[in-house]
Amino acid sequence: MSSVDQTLDEVAHATAGSAARAPLLFIVFEADRPVARGARFSLVGVDTITFGRGDARVATRSADGRSLDVRLPGRWISSQHARVRAVGADFIVEDAGSRNGTFVAGQRVTSHVLHEGDSVEAGRVFFTVRGHPAADGPLVRDDDGSRAASRPFGLRTLMPELEESATALGRVARNGAVPILLLGPTGSGKEVVAREVHAQSGRAGPFVPVNCGALPSSLVESLLFGHVKGAFSGAARDEAGFVRSADGGTLFLDEIGDLPATSQAALLRVLQEHEVVPIGSTRAVKVDVRVVAATHRPLEALSSTGSFRDDLLARLKGYSHRLPALGARMPDFGVILADVLARVAGERAARLTFTPEAARALLSYGWPLNVRELHQAMASAVTLASEDVIEARHLPAEVLVPPSVPAPASEPTADEGLRDRLVALLHEQRGNVAAVARAMGKAPAQIHRWMHRFQIDPDTFRSAPP
């Protein structure tokens, strides 16, 4: 039975913190099938994960639920390629004698202690394990990618904490009267989410986007609220303005933090009274408009200094939704990339593949300009890849620069390396302290001191298979 059929209870109202503690396996990206999106599988109670080639991507649990077998299509992955074991407080990845090897952060490994955020490559498939092996966090329903794909564009995710917030946003969106404030860094997709909010609201009117930061300061109120003929020099006819143009629909005010103080009071009237007074007129005009605002600026801080009206902020944040940076969403990279490729490549997206070097570069880059930067990078790469194979040379130069690695100057970094080596040897020697001491060239007493220091129990390793 596949893990998708053998479902677990889905988190409905768990906090982001508690959801993050549950151990999860994410299939992040398949270089030979970039439109396959990603997948997520719960590891609660699982102590062994095996990876190998199959006809389709499917995960099967053992009868006792302690092991998970993941099958992945592709000619680069061996029938028995790699395995991950939960040993004590760690997950350890091991190559299973594969033909093409197992890699962590681009380095070939035979056995490696995984850290949070490590990307493992097995046969051009990239995966990551998140959480603590012994965590008792909430059970999360497995997702082979189909559930994520069924969600509206812009709200697709495999991360439980984001899935929960996206579900809540969807409920609020369907109440077409509640103002929504979208927060997050530039380029994180706030306008895409705003369009989905409008689509789910069922409002019959148009979606009208406005970039408040791009409005000429002398024309802000005229453009937003409209004017009557003769209101000022050059006003040759009546103009409705953006607010009235969105009547019956959704007004999206991007970069709301850049709205001048004088215009903030007029916008507050729109939200409070549902009416607008065009420049040059003394008569208020009723409007039925749902406002969705967005900003990357800290509105709370601006409000406390008087740069942004606190009463307007209170009106705008009927419901707040935060979009994280792309660099903080590695488990979602395949989900996001599939949508981006569909937009920039159309039907050709299904034929595209990535070389391992290109895939590693994409996953190791921090994407400081977020989804917008990924979109631009893929648009140029798809154009340059005449043979439907995206190579590293097709990517922007900045994506190919390896991330800087801090020098191991501090004691915590040295401790981390020592602990990893100790855990790996204890796993290899099945908890035999004397054998570990010989391998490290130390006395057994020193090994015991280190185990006490790092709170490692050797008995945990004695029951692990070699």
N, C-alpha and C positions, 0 to 999 in steps of 0.2 A: 504494500500500500504506500503510495507516495505521501510525503509529508504534507502536501497541500490538502489531500483528502483527510489526513489524520490531524485535523485542526485542533488548535488550543484556544483557550478563551482569550479573546482580544481585549487589549487595554481599552477601557472606555473613558475613565476619568482619572487615570494615573497622572501623577506629576511628572514633569520632564526629568527630574532628578531620579525618581524611582525607576522610571523606564530605562534610564541610561545604565542602571546597575545590572539589569538582566543580561546574561551572556547571549550573544547573537552572532551568527555567521552571516556576512553579507557577501554575495557574489557581486563584485563592484562593476566589472567591465570585462567583456569578451572581445579581444582584439579582432578575431575573425568574424564576429557577429555583433558589431557595435549597436545595431538597432534592437538587439535582444533585451535591452535594458538590464536591470540588476535583479537580484533576488535576496530574500531574507529568510533565515531559518532560526528558530529558537533553539538554544543549546541548554536550556534548563534540564538538568539531570543527565546530560550527555557528557561522556568522558572520552569518546574517541570519534573522530570524523575522518573518513577516508574519501579520497578523490580519485576518479578514474574516468576513462572514456565511455561514452554511451551514445545511443541514438538520439537522445534528447536530454535537455537539462531537467533532471528529476532528483529528488532526495528521498531516501527511504530509511525509515527508522527500524531498528531491531525490535523484537517483541517486547523486550524489557525496557526499551527507550533509552538505553545507555550508549548506543552507537548510532551514527548517522552516516549513511553511504550516499555520496553525491556523485551523480553521473553527469558528464558534460560532453557535448558533441565537439568534434574537431580532430584533425589528423595530427596535431602537435602534442596532444595529451595522451599519455600511456594508459593502458587498461588498469594498471595500479600505479598511480603517479605519486601521490603524497598522502600524508595523514597528519592530523593534529590531535594531540593528546592533552587532556586536562590532568596535570600533575601538581598536586598541592595547590599553591596559589597562582600557578602559571599555566598558560597554554604553550606547548612546544610543538613546532612544526618539524616534520622529518620527511626527507625525500624517500620514496619507496622503491629506489632503483630505477627511476624513470629514464627514458632515453634522452629527453631534452632538458632535464634538470628542474630543480625548484629554486626559486630566487626570492630573497627578501630585500627590498629597497635596491633591486638591481644586482645584488650579489648572490652568487650561487651558494647554496647551503646544503648540508646533509642533515644537520640538526640545529635548531635555533629557538631560543626563548623569545616569544612574541611580546612586544610592547603595544600599548594602546596606540592605534593609528598605523601600525606596520602594514604595508601592502605586500602580500604574498603572490607570486606569479607561478602558475603551474600550467604548462602547455598553452601559453598565451591567454590564460584566464587569470584575472586578478581578483583576489578576495581578501577580506580582512575579518578578524575576530575582535569583537568588542565586548567589554565587560569582564567580570571576575568569574572564574570557573565555578566557584561555590556560591555564587550570588543566589539569593532567594527572591529576586525581584519579580514583578508581575509577569505572568505568561503572556506571550505575544503571538498572535496568529501568524503562521508561516505565510509567506507571500512569494510565489514563483515569478512575480513581475506582472502578472495579468491584473491583479487588483490595483497596483500602482498605476498601470496604464489606463485603467478605466476611470480614474479620477480626472477632473478638469485640468487642462493644461495650465501650468503655473502652480498647481496645488499637489502635484505628484511627488510622492516621497516614500521611502522605505524606512525612514527613521521614526520610531514610535512616538517620540516627543513631538516631532513636526507633524506626523499623521494626526495626532490628537488635536493640535492647534488648527490644522487645516479643516478638520471635521467641524470644529467649533465655528470657524470663519464661514463655512458653508451654511451653517444654520443661521448665522446672523445675516448673511447675504440674502437669504430668502425673505427676511423681513426688510422690505425695501425702504423703510423709513429711518432705520438706525444709521447715523453717520459712522464712518469707519476711518480710522487713522492707521496708515501703513508705515511702519518704521523699518529702517535697514539701510545698509550702505548703498552708495550709488552703484547702479548696474546690477542690483540683485533681483530685478524683475518686478518692481512694484507696479508698473503700469500693466504688465501682463496679468498680475493678480487682480488689479482694479477692473480690468475688462472681464475677468471671470466672475467677479462680484456682480457686475452689471448683468452678465448673461444669466446668472442664477437668480437674480432678483425678480425676474419676470416683468420688469418695467418696460412699457411699450415705447417710451421715448428714446432718444439717441444717447450714445456715450460720447461726451464732449471732454477731451483731454486738454488741459491748460498747464503750461509750464510757467509757474509764477516767477521763477528766476529769470525768464527770458522776456518778460513784459517790459516795454519801455516805461520808465518811472513816471513820465508825464502823461501816459495813456492808460495806466493800470485800471483806474476806475471806469473809464469809458469803455475799455475792452471787456471788462468783467460785467459791468452793470448796464451798459448801453447808454445812449444819449438821444436827445431829440434834435431835430433839425434846428440849426441856429444856436445850439447850446454854447458853442465856442467857434473860433475861426477855423474854417475847414469842415465844419459839421453840416454838409450839404443835404443830408437826409437823416431820417430816423435810423438808428441801429439798435438791434435787440441786445447785443452783448452775449457773452458766453453763458451767463446764468440763465437768461430766458431761452437761449438756444437749447439748453438742456432740459427744458420743461417736460415733465413726464418721464424723464430718464435719469442719467447719472452724470454729475459734474465731477471730473477728476482733477483735483488741484495738486499737481506735482510741485515739489519743492515749496510747500506752503510756508516753510520757515523764512523764505525770502520775500514774503508779501509785506509791502510797506505798512507802517503802523496806521496811517490814515485810511488805508483800504480795509484793515482788519475790522474796524468798527462797522463798515458797511456790510461786510461778509457776515458779521455776527447778527445783523438785522435779518439777513436772508435765512439764517438758521433758526432764529428765534421766532420771527413773525411770518416766515414763508412768503416774503414779499421783497420786491426790489424797487428802488426809486432811481430811474434813469437820470443821468446828468442833464440838468436844464429843465427837469420836470418837477412838479410839486405833487404829482399823483403816484402813489405806490401801486405796483402791479403784482398781483398774486402769482406765485410760481410753485409748482410741485416738483421739487428736485431733490435727489438723494446725493449728498456730498461725500465723496471718498477723497481724503487728503493723504499726501505722502511726503516724507522728508527723511533726509539722512542726518539732519541737525538735531541737537538735544533740546527739544522744545521745553522740557521741564526747566532746564537751566536758563534758557532764554526768557521763560516766563518769570522766573525768580528775580532776574535782573531788569525786568520791565521791557525787554526787547520784543516780547510777544505777549499779547493780551491773555491773561490767565482765564478770563471768562470765555474767550474764543477757544482756547485750548480745551476747556471743559466741555464745550459744545461739540468740538471735532472728535474727541475721543469717546464717542458713544461706545465704540468697541475698538481696541487697539490690537494690531497683529504685527508681529516682528518677523522679518525675513532675515535669516542668517546669511553671512558671507558664503560664497561658493567654496572657499578654502576650508570651511568648517563642516562641509557636507560631503566628505569623501564617499561614504556609503551610498549616496545618491548620485554619484558622478555618472554612472551608466544610464540612469533614468533621465537625467538632464541632457546628457550628450545625445541620446536617441531623439529627443524632441528637437534639439538644435539641428541635428543632421537632417531630420525630416523637413525642416523649414528651409535649410540652405541647399539641400541636394534633391529634394522631391523624391521621385520614384528611384532615382539612382542610389539613394541612401542604403537600400537593401543589398546592393552589390559592393559597397565599400568595405574595406578591411584596413587595419592598422598594423604596421610592423611593430615588433616588441619594443624597439627603441623609441618609436613615436608614442606608443601607449605608456611607457615608463615616464617619458617627459611630461605627458598630459597629467599623470597622476601625482608627480612630484612637484609640479609647479604650483605656486600659491594662489594664482588668479586674483591679484589685488583689485582688478576692475570687474571681477565677478562674472555673471552670466553674459553680460554684454561683451566682455573681452573674449569669452569662449566662442560666442556667436561669430565675432569678427575673425577669430583665428580659424574657425572651421570653414567659413565662407571662402577665405583665401586658399586654405589647404585643399578643399574640394576642387577648386578651379585649377590648382597646380597639379593635382594627382590625375594625370591623363589616363592611367591604367587602372583606376579604381582602387589603388593601394596607396594609402596615405603614409608617407615616410617621414622620418624626422626632419629631413631637409625641406619639407613642405610647410613646416610649422614656423611661426615667428621666432626670431633669434632669441628674444627674451625667455621664451618657453624652454629653450634648449640649454640655458645656463643652469648648471647644477646648483641646488640650494646650498648656501653657505653652512658649513658644519662647525659649530663652536669648538675650540680647542678644549681637550679634557683637562682643564686647569683646576676645577673645583673638586673637592672631596666627594660630594654626592655623585658626580659623574663617574669617578673612579670606583666608588662603591657599587654603582649600578652594573658596571662591567664585571666586577668581581662576583657579584651575586649571580649574574647571568651565566658566567663560566661554571660556578659552583653548581647551579641548578642543572645545567646541561650535563656535567660529569656525573652527578648523582643519578640523573635519569639514565645515562648510558651504563653506569655501573650498578644500577638497580639498588641504590642506597648503600652500597658497600663503601664505608668510610675509608677503610684501609686502602682500597683500590683507588679512590679519589685522591687520597694523600700521595700515593705513588705517582699518579698522573700529573699532579701539581707540584711534585718535588717538595712537599711539606710534611711535617709530622702530623699524625692523626689528631693530636691534641689541638693543633692549629685549625684543622678542619672543623673540629667540634666548636672551637671558639667562634669561628665564622658562622657556623650554623646557628649558634645561640644569638649572635649579633643580628643576623638577618631573619631570625625566627623561622628557620627551616627545619622541618621534622623529617629525618631520613626514612622513617617508617613509611611515609607517603610514597616513596619511590620504590620500596621493596615489593609492592604489589603490582607495579606497572610492568607491562610486557616489555621485553627487550626491544 
